Amino acid sequence: MASRIRLEDRECPLSTTVEHVGEWWTLLILHDAFDGYTRFDQFQENLGISSSMLTTRLKTLVADGLLERRPYQTNPVRHEYVLTGLGHSLRPVIVALAAWGNSRLTAAERSMILVDAESGEEVEPVVVDAKSGRRLDDSAAYVFAAGPAAGGAMRSRYAGRPTVPGGEG
């Protein structure tokens, strides 16, 4: 698949991430994988996706290192698609996207919610700073800044913002 990222965005982690997981079917396939689906027919039946589109998306997810393709049957050979460590690391992103979608609905309108596996109590996912525990949804308190590997365009975009140790200012 041809890259949709503009040349100047190649160093932006958001742009490069969206290139890998920003496609509609990709997020839905990953969601199913988090729910325990591993087989082609399970994904296809649940999502109602064409065989050719599913084949393409699964190949991309394997090539990107998010899923591992492994045989589960030898005669005939059949494969399953299992989340890798990198794939598992996207779960908080999927949870946050679902929470954002639910935040626009009343409790009665929500068809899927996140609950504590032991208590069954609904939980409210939030993104927090690992060090301080503070919520990151305040765009005045937390801003993007050029990192140590930033090129000229990125440094120009974030000029005047704080820099990380080791970064130029």
C-alpha positions in Angstrom: 0.0 0.0 0.0 1.3 3.4 -0.9 2.1 5.7 2.0 -0.3 8.5 2.8 2.1 10.4 5.0 3.4 13.6 3.7 7.2 13.7 3.6 7.4 16.4 6.2 5.3 14.2 8.6 7.5 11.2 8.5 9.1 11.9 11.9 5.7 12.6 13.6 4.7 9.7 15.7 1.0 10.4 15.2 1.3 10.3 11.4 3.4 7.2 11.4 1.0 5.4 13.8 -2.0 6.4 11.8 -0.3 4.9 8.7 -0.2 1.5 10.5 -3.5 1.4 12.5 -5.7 4.3 11.1 -7.6 2.2 8.6 -11.2 1.4 9.6 -10.9 -2.4 9.3 -7.6 -2.5 11.1 -9.0 -1.1 14.3 -12.0 -3.4 14.1 -9.8 -6.5 13.5 -7.6 -5.5 16.4 -10.7 -5.0 18.6 -11.9 -8.5 17.7 -8.4 -9.9 18.4 -8.5 -8.3 21.9 -11.9 -10.1 22.4 -10.2 -13.4 21.6 -10.8 -13.9 17.9 -7.9 -15.6 16.1 -9.2 -17.3 13.0 -10.0 -15.9 9.6 -13.5 -17.1 9.6 -14.2 -15.6 13.0 -13.0 -12.2 11.9 -15.0 -12.5 8.6 -18.2 -13.6 10.2 -18.1 -11.0 13.0 -17.1 -8.1 10.8 -18.9 -8.9 7.6 -15.8 -8.1 5.7 -14.9 -9.4 2.3 -12.3 -12.2 2.1 -10.0 -10.1 -0.1 -10.1 -7.1 2.3 -9.6 -9.3 5.3 -6.7 -11.0 3.7 -5.1 -7.7 2.9 -5.6 -6.2 6.3 -4.3 -9.4 8.1 -1.2 -9.4 5.9 -0.5 -5.8 6.8 -1.1 -6.4 10.5 1.4 -9.4 10.3 3.9 -7.3 8.3 3.7 -4.5 10.8 4.3 -6.9 13.7 0.9 -6.5 15.4 -0.3 -10.0 14.7 1.6 -13.3 14.3 0.3 -15.8 11.8 0.7 -19.4 13.0 -0.6 -22.8 11.9 -3.3 -24.4 14.1 -4.1 -27.3 11.7 -2.0 -29.3 9.3 -4.3 -31.1 7.0 -5.4 -28.8 5.4 -3.1 -26.1 6.7 -5.0 -23.4 8.5 -3.6 -20.4 10.3 -4.6 -18.3 13.2 -3.7 -14.7 13.9 -2.5 -14.0 17.4 -1.7 -10.6 18.9 2.0 -10.0 19.4 3.4 -7.9 22.3 3.4 -4.9 20.0 -0.2 -5.7 19.1 -1.2 -6.0 22.8 0.4 -2.6 23.5 -2.4 -1.0 21.4 -5.1 -2.1 23.7 -5.1 1.1 25.7 -5.6 3.0 22.5 -8.6 0.9 21.5 -10.0 1.3 25.0 -9.5 5.1 24.8 -11.2 5.3 21.4 -14.2 3.3 22.6 -14.4 5.4 25.8 -14.4 8.6 23.7 -17.2 7.2 21.6 -19.2 6.3 24.7 -18.6 9.7 26.2 -20.9 11.2 23.6 -23.8 8.9 24.6 -26.0 8.5 27.6 -25.5 5.4 29.7 -28.7 3.9 28.2 -27.4 4.4 24.6 -24.1 2.5 25.1 -24.0 -0.9 23.5 -20.5 -1.8 24.8 -18.9 -0.7 28.0 -15.6 -1.5 29.8 -16.1 -3.3 33.1 -13.8 -4.7 35.8 -13.5 -8.4 35.1 -13.9 -9.4 38.8 -16.6 -7.0 40.0 -18.5 -6.3 36.8 -18.5 -2.7 37.7 -18.3 -0.2 34.8 -15.0 1.7 34.7 -14.1 5.0 33.1 -10.9 4.8 31.1 -8.7 7.9 31.2 -5.2 8.6 30.0 -2.8 9.6 32.7 0.9 10.4 33.1 2.7 7.4 34.5 4.8 9.5 36.8 2.3 11.9 38.3 -1.0 10.1 37.7 -2.4 13.3 36.4 -5.0 13.2 33.5 -3.6 14.1 30.1 -6.7 15.6 28.7 -5.8 19.2 29.6 -4.2 20.6 26.5 -2.9 23.7 28.4 -1.1 21.6 31.0 0.4 19.1 28.6 1.7 20.1 25.2 3.7 18.5 22.4 7.3 19.6 22.1 10.2 18.8 19.8 12.0 15.7 21.0 15.7 14.9 20.8 15.5 13.4 17.3 13.3 16.2 15.9 14.4 17.6 12.5 14.1 21.2 11.5 10.4 21.2 10.6 9.4 19.6 13.9 11.6 22.0 15.8 10.1 25.0 13.9 6.6 23.7 14.6 7.2 23.5 18.3 9.6 26.5 18.7 9.2 28.2 22.0 7.9 25.1 23.8 9.7 23.2 26.5 12.4 20.7 25.3 13.4 17.4 26.8 16.9 17.0 28.2 19.2 16.1 25.4 17.0 18.0 22.9 17.9 21.3 21.3 15.8 24.2 22.0 
